[in-house]
């Protein structure tokens, strides 16, 4: 399952940028161009969304309408922040691993009190009311006329799909006298920027169970009474792997993640997480939680709970927590919940981790399609990621659950924030763990589904329709970062002509782990049953929101092997190991033939009272994306193999 930062929709598996700075993308430092504004103004590039076109213009927004916005602060040395973030993350740099403390980072790169005061005074002088100030932004509210005065732009209504939203008619600007203190402004357009759930994991307020038969490990039970697929009888899907099997598959050895803290961000918070996690660990041989090992950092209040489907986020937190603990049972886990599913609130959660240096590793299982990302938000996200990098914090984002996104959106594209040059994008695999917890193989995660015919003698329209798969591909907006040069094939890096040129662009993902729900992870959670009672139950789950916490757990093991010294932004180190035996080089046909599993589901997701659905799920069929030898757009450099964890020893 993966949460989607987008307008509500049913899923399948649950601007400008600056040139490279010393080889690293400097996204998030808007260039100032006065040509579009009167003298004395600096343009905040990317604040007019691409959908706000002349053809979609429905006229001026009423002056009395209200605007709530955030003015993000660039800090005292935005270019220096990007350069230092690269230097401390690059194993080839003399500054590698020389991280700053949170206070040091703020003192060196954060906004000064004078900058905050000057920005605040400017906003108030335009008639806007300041509603809050943080180390990252000043939030304001006011009427449209006040916002237009402050940012020297007109706000119009524009058609976007079937809806109409407000947006600037030209890029916003800030007074040049502020000397670049403003990074960007968000909120001038009011198109939804939020996270929502896909349906790999049904809402936890309604029970979901898997029907049997199951395999206890891959291939342990063959579907002998069902039709063959690809010329052979196939195994039943596993009941769900547990920590012992995943640790063996990814070479955990004796490492436990001791001394490392992993953070998880999502919206809201499960009220039963502590009990559920403890019950799950006890049932499946994971270490019992120590006092204080799992804690939550939550906002003072929640908002938009109905709009965002707050209860639907509980299962995401449960999956993330239980997966991290299963792989790295001694690591501390801090869950940092957002007050809603909107970007601004999710950004607050990430900023809280950086400002307090609450963790070494941050797993994030939410995102949206790149087309819905706006450069103003990308700039705000990247600033947080860069600040994290200089403090030795690594951010991991699931790459998406819709493959190349064509089936979902009609357009080939990647997901965001996984597309950021400053995060580790985690792709997905189908994993076969055999008898005795032995790693057998992985394919790229991509599923075709065919149902059993009425007479039970064949699979209807075999191999069936595409259902889901690991997100990946080439960004249309983010230039290729230094660490991907010489690793990502040119055919991939230059594949996205939407960027307007054949320039090499950021390619996703970077690394991969188990994601396929048909070879997925067993999770335990309190759910609501048809009779209205609530109790703990277990089910198999997948999606790249499983892959992300699994990789975060592996990185916790690697940091322990490193003597506890943070790995920080890991991509340079991950790519530095490319081509070695430290990775499983994942391909779609690892056994030389096509692979599939049989799966039986309850029609009502609860019990057999309304019947069963039997299907065959083909593995390694990820839309147009292919897992091949070497780097690919499904699994990146591959999945961690034995030796990966210990390779970080100093």
C-alpha positions in Angstrom: 0.0 0.0 0.0 1.1 3.5 -0.7 -0.5 6.8 0.3 -1.0 9.1 -2.6 -0.6 12.9 -2.2 -3.3 13.8 -4.7 -7.0 14.4 -5.1 -9.1 11.5 -3.9 -9.1 8.6 -6.4 -9.2 4.8 -6.3 -5.7 3.3 -6.6 -4.5 -0.1 -7.6 -2.2 -1.1 -4.8 -3.0 -0.6 -1.6 9.5 26.0 -12.1 12.1 26.3 -12.6 15.2 24.5 -11.5 18.6 25.9 -11.3 21.6 24.4 -13.1 23.6 21.7 -11.2 25.7 23.1 -8.4 29.0 21.3 -8.1 27.2 18.3 -9.7 24.2 18.4 -7.4 20.7 19.6 -8.2 20.1 23.0 -6.7 16.3 22.7 -6.9 14.7 24.9 -4.3 16.7 28.1 -4.9 14.4 30.1 -7.2 16.2 32.3 -9.6 15.4 36.0 -9.4 14.4 37.6 -12.7 13.1 41.2 -12.7 12.0 41.1 -16.3 8.4 40.0 -15.6 7.9 42.5 -12.7 8.5 46.2 -12.0 12.0 47.3 -11.0 12.8 46.4 -7.4 11.0 43.0 -7.5 12.5 39.5 -7.6 10.5 36.8 -9.3 9.8 33.6 -7.4 10.0 31.2 -10.2 7.6 28.3 -10.4 4.8 30.0 -8.4 2.5 30.1 -11.4 1.4 26.4 -12.0 1.6 25.0 -15.6 -2.1 24.4 -15.7 -2.8 28.2 -15.3 -2.9 28.8 -19.0 -4.6 31.6 -21.0 -7.0 29.1 -22.5 -8.1 27.9 -19.1 -8.5 31.4 -17.6 -12.0 32.0 -16.2 -11.4 35.5 -15.1 -10.2 37.3 -11.9 -10.8 35.9 -8.5 -13.1 38.0 -6.4 -11.2 40.4 -4.2 -13.1 39.4 -1.1 -12.0 35.7 -1.3 -9.6 34.5 1.3 -6.1 33.3 0.7 -3.9 31.3 3.1 -0.3 31.1 2.1 3.1 30.2 3.4 6.2 32.3 2.5 9.2 29.9 2.8 12.5 31.5 3.8 15.6 30.9 1.8 17.9 31.2 4.7 21.3 32.9 4.8 23.1 30.7 2.3 20.9 28.6 0.1 23.6 27.9 -2.5 26.0 26.9 0.3 23.4 24.6 1.8 23.1 22.7 -1.5 26.9 22.4 -1.9 27.5 21.3 1.7 24.7 18.8 1.5 26.5 17.2 -1.5 29.9 17.3 0.1 29.0 15.6 3.4 27.1 12.9 1.4 29.7 12.1 -1.2 32.2 9.3 -0.2 34.7 11.0 -2.6 34.6 14.3 -0.7 37.0 15.3 2.1 33.9 16.5 4.0 32.1 13.2 3.8 30.3 12.4 7.0 31.2 15.7 8.7 27.7 16.5 9.7 26.4 19.5 11.5 24.1 19.4 14.5 20.6 20.8 14.1 21.5 24.1 15.8 24.7 24.3 13.8 22.8 23.8 10.6 20.3 26.4 11.5 23.0 28.9 12.5 24.9 28.4 9.3 22.1 28.1 6.8 18.8 29.1 8.4 17.1 32.4 8.2 18.3 35.1 10.5 16.0 36.9 12.9 16.5 40.1 10.8 15.3 38.2 7.7 12.2 36.9 9.4 11.4 40.4 10.8 11.9 42.0 7.3 9.7 39.4 5.6 7.1 39.7 8.3 7.0 43.5 8.0 6.6 43.3 4.2 3.7 40.9 4.4 1.9 43.0 7.1 2.5 46.1 5.1 0.4 44.6 2.2 -2.5 44.0 4.6 -1.9 40.3 5.2 -2.2 38.8 8.7 0.7 36.7 10.0 -0.8 33.5 11.5 2.4 31.7 12.4 6.2 31.8 12.1 8.6 28.8 12.1 12.3 28.4 11.2 11.2 27.6 7.7 8.3 29.9 6.8 5.9 32.7 7.7 2.2 31.8 7.3 -0.3 34.5 6.4 -3.9 34.9 5.5 -5.8 37.7 3.9 -8.1 38.8 1.1 -7.2 38.2 -2.5 -6.4 41.9 -3.0 -3.9 41.8 -0.1 -2.1 38.8 -1.6 -2.0 40.4 -5.0 -0.5 43.5 -3.5 2.1 41.5 -1.6 3.2 39.3 -4.4 2.7 41.6 -7.4 0.5 39.3 -9.3 -3.2 38.9 -10.2 -5.1 35.9 -9.0 -7.4 34.3 -11.5 -9.7 31.3 -11.7 -8.5 28.5 -14.0 -10.1 25.3 -15.3 -8.1 22.3 -14.3 -9.8 19.1 -15.5 -13.4 19.3 -14.4 -12.7 21.7 -11.6 -11.9 25.4 -11.3 -9.1 26.6 -9.0 -7.4 29.9 -8.2 -3.8 30.6 -9.3 -1.5 33.5 -10.0 -1.7 34.9 -13.6 2.0 35.4 -13.5 4.8 34.3 -11.2 4.7 35.9 -7.8 7.5 38.1 -6.7 9.1 39.6 -3.6 10.8 42.9 -3.0 14.4 42.9 -4.1 15.2 44.8 -0.9 14.7 41.5 1.0 18.0 40.4 -0.7 16.7 36.9 -1.6 15.3 36.1 1.9 12.2 34.5 0.3 12.6 31.0 -1.2 9.1 30.6 -2.5 5.4 31.0 -1.6 2.8 28.3 -1.6 -1.0 28.6 -1.3 -1.6 31.2 -4.0 -3.0 28.4 -6.0 -5.7 26.4 -4.2 -5.7 23.2 -6.2 -5.5 20.2 -3.8 -2.0 19.3 -2.6 -2.7 16.4 -0.4 -2.1 12.7 0.3 -4.8 10.0 0.0 -4.8 6.3 0.1 -4.8 3.7 -2.6 -6.5 0.4 -2.1 -3.7 -2.2 -1.6 -4.6 -1.9 2.0 -8.3 -1.6 2.6 -9.3 1.1 5.2 -8.4 -0.4 8.6 -11.8 0.6 9.9 -13.2 -2.3 7.8 -11.7 -5.7 8.2 -9.6 -7.3 5.5 -8.5 -10.9 5.5 -6.7 -13.1 3.0 -8.3 -16.4 2.1 -6.2 -19.5 1.7 -4.7 -21.8 0.7 -1.3 -20.2 1.3 2.4 -21.1 0.9 4.3 -20.8 4.2 7.4 -20.0 2.1 7.7 -19.5 -1.6 6.7 -22.6 -3.5 5.8 -24.7 -0.4 2.2 -25.4 -1.6 1.5 -25.9 -5.3 -2.0 -25.2 -6.8 -2.3 -28.6 -8.3 -6.0 -28.5 -8.8 -5.9 -25.2 -10.7 -5.0 -24.6 -14.3 -1.4 -24.3 -15.3 0.2 -20.9 -16.1 3.1 -20.5 -18.4 3.2 -24.3 -18.9 3.4 -25.3 -15.3 1.5 -25.6 -12.0 2.2 -22.5 -9.9 2.5 -22.1 -6.2 -0.1 -20.4 -4.0 0.8 -16.9 -2.7 2.6 -16.9 0.6 0.6 -16.1 3.7 3.0 -13.2 4.2 6.7 -13.0 5.0 7.8 -12.1 8.5 10.9 -10.5 9.9 13.1 -13.6 10.0 12.5 -14.3 6.3 13.2 -10.6 5.3 16.3 -10.4 7.4 17.7 -13.5 5.8 16.8 -12.3 2.3 18.6 -9.0 2.7 21.7 -10.1 4.6 21.0 -8.7 8.1 23.3 -11.2 9.8 23.6 -10.4 13.5 22.9 -6.7 13.1 19.9 -5.4 14.9 19.9 -1.6 14.3 20.9 -0.9 17.9 21.7 2.7 18.5 19.9 3.9 15.4 16.6 5.9 15.2 14.2 5.5 12.3 11.5 8.0 11.8 8.2 7.4 9.9 6.0 10.1 8.6 2.3 9.8 7.7 -0.9 11.8 8.4 -2.7 11.3 11.7 -1.9 8.5 14.1 -3.2 5.0 14.9 -4.7 4.9 18.4 -3.8 1.2 18.7 -0.3 1.2 17.2 1.6 0.3 20.4 -0.7 -2.6 21.2 -0.8 -3.9 17.6 3.0 -3.7 17.2 3.6 -5.5 20.5 1.1 -8.2 19.6 2.6 -8.7 16.2 6.2 -8.9 17.5 5.2 -11.4 20.1 3.4 -13.6 17.6 6.2 -13.7 15.0 9.4 -13.9 17.0 10.5 -10.3 16.7 12.1 -8.8 19.8 9.8 -7.3 22.3 9.7 -3.5 22.3 11.7 -1.9 25.1 10.2 1.0 27.1 10.3 4.1 24.9 11.5 2.2 21.8 8.4 3.2 19.9 7.1 6.7 20.4 4.9 9.2 18.6 5.4 12.9 18.0 2.0 14.3 17.2 0.5 17.7 16.3 -1.6 19.6 18.8 -4.7 19.1 16.7 -5.9 17.3 13.5 -7.6 18.9 10.6 -9.5 17.8 7.5 -10.1 14.4 9.1 -13.1 13.5 7.0 -11.7 14.9 3.8 -8.4 13.0 4.2 -10.0 9.8 5.5 -8.0 9.9 8.8 -8.8 6.3 9.8 -7.4 5.1 6.4 -3.9 6.2 7.5 -3.8 3.9 10.5 -2.9 0.9 8.4 0.0 2.8 6.7 1.6 3.6 10.1 1.1 0.0 11.2 2.8 -1.4 8.1 5.7 1.0 8.4 6.3 0.5 12.1 6.0 -3.3 12.0 8.2 -3.6 8.9 11.0 -1.5 10.4 10.9 -3.4 13.6 10.9 -6.8 11.8 14.1 -5.9 9.9 15.9 -3.8 12.6 14.4 -5.0 15.9 16.7 -3.0 18.2 16.3 0.3 16.4 14.3 3.1 18.0 11.2 4.1 16.0 9.7 7.6 16.2 6.4 8.2 14.4 5.9 11.8 13.4 2.3 12.4 12.4 1.0 15.2 10.3 -2.2 17.1 11.2 -3.7 16.4 7.8 -2.9 14.8 4.4 -2.0 18.2 2.8 1.5 19.0 1.7 2.0 21.9 4.1 1.3 19.6 7.1 3.4 16.7 5.8 6.2 19.3 5.3 5.8 20.3 8.9 6.4 16.7 10.0 9.6 16.5 8.0 10.7 19.8 9.2 10.1 18.8 12.8 12.4 15.8 12.4 15.2 18.0 10.9 14.8 20.9 13.4 15.0 18.5 16.4 17.2 15.9 14.7 14.8 13.3 15.8 16.1 10.5 13.7 18.9 9.2 11.5 16.7 7.6 8.8 13.2 8.7 7.7 10.8 6.4 5.8 8.0 8.0 3.9 5.3 5.9 2.1 3.3 8.6 0.4 3.6 10.7 -2.8 1.9 11.9 -5.9 2.5 11.9 -9.7 5.1 14.4 -10.9 2.6 16.3 -13.0 0.8 17.3 -9.8 3.9 18.6 -8.1 4.5 22.4 -8.4 8.0 24.0 -8.3 7.1 26.0 -5.3 6.4 22.9 -3.2 9.4 21.1 -4.7 11.6 23.9 -3.5 10.2 23.7 0.0 10.7 20.0 0.1 14.2 20.1 -1.2 15.3 22.6 1.4 14.2 20.3 4.2 15.9 17.3 2.5 19.2 19.4 2.1 19.1 20.5 5.7 18.6 16.8 6.7 21.6 15.9 4.6 23.9 18.3 6.3 22.7 16.9 9.7 23.3 13.3 8.6 19.6 12.4 8.1 18.6 10.2 5.1 15.1 10.4 3.6 13.6 7.4 1.9 10.4 7.6 -0.3 8.5 4.8 -1.9 8.6 5.1 -5.7 4.9 4.5 -6.4 2.5 1.6 -7.0 1.4 2.3 -10.6 4.4 1.5 -12.7 5.0 4.1 -15.4 1.6 5.7 -14.4 0.2 5.3 -18.0 -2.6 3.0 -16.8 -3.4 5.4 -14.0 -3.0 8.8 -15.7 -2.5 8.2 -19.4 0.9 9.7 -19.3 4.3 8.1 -18.6 5.8 9.8 -15.5 7.4 9.3 -12.1 6.2 10.1 -8.7 7.2 12.8 -6.3 8.9 13.5 -3.8 10.7 10.3 -4.9 11.8 12.2 -7.9 13.8 14.7 -5.7 17.6 14.5 -6.2 17.9 14.7 -2.4 16.0 11.5 -1.4 16.5 7.8 -1.9 13.7 6.5 -4.1 12.8 2.9 -3.2 11.4 0.7 -5.9 9.8 -2.7 -5.5 10.3 -6.4 -6.2 8.5 -9.7 -6.0 10.5 -11.8 -3.5 10.9 -15.6 -3.3 12.2 -16.8 0.1 12.3 -20.6 0.2 12.6 -23.3 2.7 15.0 -22.5 5.6 14.7 -18.8 4.9 16.9 -19.1 1.9 16.8 -16.3 -0.7 15.8 -17.7 -4.1 15.3 -14.8 -6.4 13.5 -11.5 -7.0 11.7 -10.0 -10.0 10.7 -6.5 -10.6 7.3 -5.9 -9.1 4.6 -5.8 -11.8 1.4 -7.8 -11.8 -1.0 -9.1 -14.4 -4.2 -10.7 -13.1 -6.4 -13.3 -14.8 -9.4 -14.8 -13.1 -10.5 -18.4 -13.0 -13.0 -19.4 -15.7 -16.5 -20.4 -14.7 -15.8 -24.1 -15.4 -12.5 -23.9 -13.5 -10.5 -25.3 -16.4 -8.6 -22.2 -17.6 -7.6 -18.6 -16.7 -9.8 -16.0 -18.4 -7.9 -13.8 -20.9 -4.6 -15.1 -19.6 -2.2 -13.5 -18.6 -4.8 -10.8 -17.8 -4.8 -7.1 -17.1 -2.2 -5.0 -15.5 -3.0 -4.2 -11.8 0.0 -2.6 -10.2 3.7 -2.4 -10.1 6.7 -0.5 -8.8 6.9 3.2 -9.9 9.9 4.3 -11.9 11.1 6.1 -15.0 12.6 9.4 -15.9 11.8 12.8 -14.4 10.6 15.6 -16.6 11.6 18.3 -14.1 14.7 17.2 -12.1 18.1 17.1 -13.8 20.4 14.2 -13.4 22.3 14.3 -10.0 26.0 13.6 -9.9 25.7 10.2 -8.3 23.7 8.8 -11.2 26.3 9.7 -13.9 28.0 6.7 -15.4 25.5 4.3 -13.8 22.1 5.1 -15.3 22.0 4.2 -19.0 21.7 7.2 -21.3 18.6 5.6 -22.9 16.9 6.0 -19.5 18.4 9.3 -18.4 17.5 11.0 -21.7 14.2 9.2 -22.2 11.8 11.9 -21.1 11.5 14.4 -24.0 8.8 16.2 -21.9 11.8 18.0 -20.4 12.1 19.9 -23.7 15.5 18.5 -24.6 17.6 15.4 -24.6 19.3 16.5 -21.3 20.0 13.7 -18.8 17.4 13.8 -16.1 16.8 12.2 -12.7 15.8 8.5 -13.0 13.9 6.6 -10.4 14.3 4.4 -8.3 17.6 4.2 -6.6 17.3 0.8 -4.8 14.6 -1.7 -4.2 13.1 -4.3 -1.9 10.0 -6.5 -1.5 6.8 -4.8 -2.6 4.6 -7.2 -4.4 1.4 -7.9 -2.4 1.4 -11.4 -3.8 4.8 -12.1 -2.2 4.1 -9.6 0.6 4.5 -9.0 4.3 2.2 -10.2 7.1 1.0 -7.2 9.1 -1.2 -7.1 12.3 -3.7 -4.4 13.1 -6.9 -3.7 15.0 -9.8 -3.7 12.5 -13.6 -3.4 12.6 -15.5 -6.5 11.8 -19.0 -6.7 10.1 -20.7 -7.0 13.5 -19.1 -3.8 14.6 -16.6 -5.3 17.0 -13.0 -4.3 16.9 -10.1 -6.7 17.4 -6.6 -7.5 16.2 -6.2 -9.5 13.0 -3.5 -10.1 10.4 -3.3 -10.0 6.6 -0.7 -9.9 3.8 0.2 -6.5 2.4 2.5 -5.0 -0.2 3.3 -1.9 -2.2 6.4 0.3 -2.3 5.2 1.5 1.1 6.5 -1.8 2.3 9.7 -1.5 0.3 10.5 1.9 1.9 10.5 0.8 5.6 12.3 -2.4 4.7 15.1 -0.5 3.1 15.1 2.0 6.0 15.5 -1.0 8.3 18.4 -2.3 6.3 20.0 1.1 6.4 19.6 1.1 10.2 21.6 -2.2 10.2 24.2 -0.7 8.0 24.5 2.4 10.3 25.1 0.1 13.2 27.8 -1.7 11.3 29.3 1.7 10.6 29.8 2.1 14.3 26.7 4.2 14.7 28.0 7.0 12.6 25.1 8.2 10.4 25.0 7.3 6.8 23.0 10.5 6.0 21.8 11.0 2.5 22.7 7.6 1.2 22.5 7.9 -2.6 26.1 8.6 -3.3 27.1 5.6 -1.1 24.5 3.4 -2.7 25.6 4.2 -6.2 29.3 3.9 -5.2 28.6 0.2 -4.5 26.9 -0.3 -7.9 28.0 -3.3 -9.9 29.2 -5.3 -7.0 27.9 -8.5 -5.3 26.5 -6.3 -2.6 23.3 -6.1 -4.6 20.9 -8.7 -6.0 20.8 -7.7 -9.6 17.1 -8.1 -10.1 15.6 -9.2 -13.4 12.1 -10.1 -14.5 12.8 -13.7 -15.4 15.4 -14.8 -12.9 14.7 -18.5 -13.5 14.7 -18.2 -17.2 10.9 -18.5 -17.5 7.8 -16.4 -16.7 6.6 -16.7 -13.1 3.2 -16.5 -11.4 1.3 -17.4 -8.2 -2.2 -18.5 -7.6 -4.3 -16.4 -5.2 -7.7 -16.9 -3.5 -9.6 -13.9 -2.0 -12.8 -13.5 -0.1 -15.4 -11.6 -2.2 -16.4 -9.5 0.9 -12.8 -9.2 2.2 -13.8 -10.9 5.4 -15.0 -14.5 5.1 -16.3 -17.0 2.6 -20.0 -16.3 3.2 -20.3 -14.4 -0.2 -17.9 -16.6 -2.1 -14.3 -16.7 -3.2 -12.3 -15.2 -6.1 -9.5 -17.3 -7.5 -6.9 -15.7 -9.8 -3.4 -16.1 -11.2 -1.0 -13.2 -10.7 2.0 -13.0 -13.1 5.2 -11.6 -11.7 7.7 -9.3 -13.3 5.2 -7.5 -15.7 5.6 -3.8 -14.7 3.7 -1.8 -17.4 6.4 -0.6 -19.9 9.1 -0.8 -17.2 11.6 -3.7 -17.3 13.9 -5.1 -14.7 17.1 -6.0 -16.5 20.7 -6.6 -15.9 22.3 -3.6 -14.3 20.5 -0.4 -13.4 16.8 -0.3 -14.4 13.7 1.8 -13.7 12.0 -0.8 -11.6 14.6 -1.7 -9.0 17.4 0.8 -9.5 20.8 -0.7 -8.6 19.0 -3.8 -7.2 18.1 -5.0 -3.7 20.5 -5.4 -0.7 22.4 -8.7 -0.7 24.5 -10.4 2.0 27.6 -8.2 2.5 25.7 -4.9 1.9 25.2 -4.2 5.6 28.8 -5.0 6.6 30.2 -3.0 3.7 29.5 0.2 5.7 32.0 -0.8 8.4 34.5 2.0 8.9 
